[in-house]
Amino acid sequence: MRITINNQIYQFDENTTLENAIHSLQMEETKGIALALNEEIIPRSQWKETVLNNEDKIIVIGAVAGG
């Protein structure tokens, strides 16, 4: 199935979870990021149980310090 992550298309197997998709990107650190699935923020506690569907769109949002 086709999933868009930050405007890039990736192929994943059916029943892939949000957590598996993010780990497949080989991100070293997931602390300090939030994930939006189809423009809705998904709490980190739900990443493991959120199953993706074909054509879903994920946006990885990084925290920025400043003031």
Secondary structure in CASP SS format (residue, H / E / C, confidence):
PFRMAT SS
TARGET T0000
AUTHOR 0000-0000-0000
METHOD secondary structure of the structure
MODEL  1
M C 1.00
R E 1.00
I E 1.00
T E 1.00
I E 1.00
N C 1.00
N C 1.00
Q E 1.00
I E 1.00
Y E 1.00
Q E 1.00
F C 1.00
D C 1.00
E C 1.00
N C 1.00
T C 1.00
T E 1.00
L H 1.00
E H 1.00
N H 1.00
A H 1.00
I H 1.00
H H 1.00
S H 1.00
L C 1.00
Q C 1.00
M C 1.00
E C 1.00
E C 1.00
T C 1.00
K C 1.00
G C 1.00
I E 1.00
A E 1.00
L E 1.00
A E 1.00
L E 1.00
N C 1.00
E C 1.00
E E 1.00
I E 1.00
I E 1.00
P C 1.00
R H 1.00
S H 1.00
Q H 1.00
W C 1.00
K C 1.00
E C 1.00
T C 1.00
V E 1.00
L C 1.00
N C 1.00
N C 1.00
E C 1.00
D C 1.00
K E 1.00
I E 1.00
I E 1.00
V E 1.00
I E 1.00
G E 1.00
A C 1.00
V C 1.00
A C 1.00
G C 1.00
G C 1.00
END
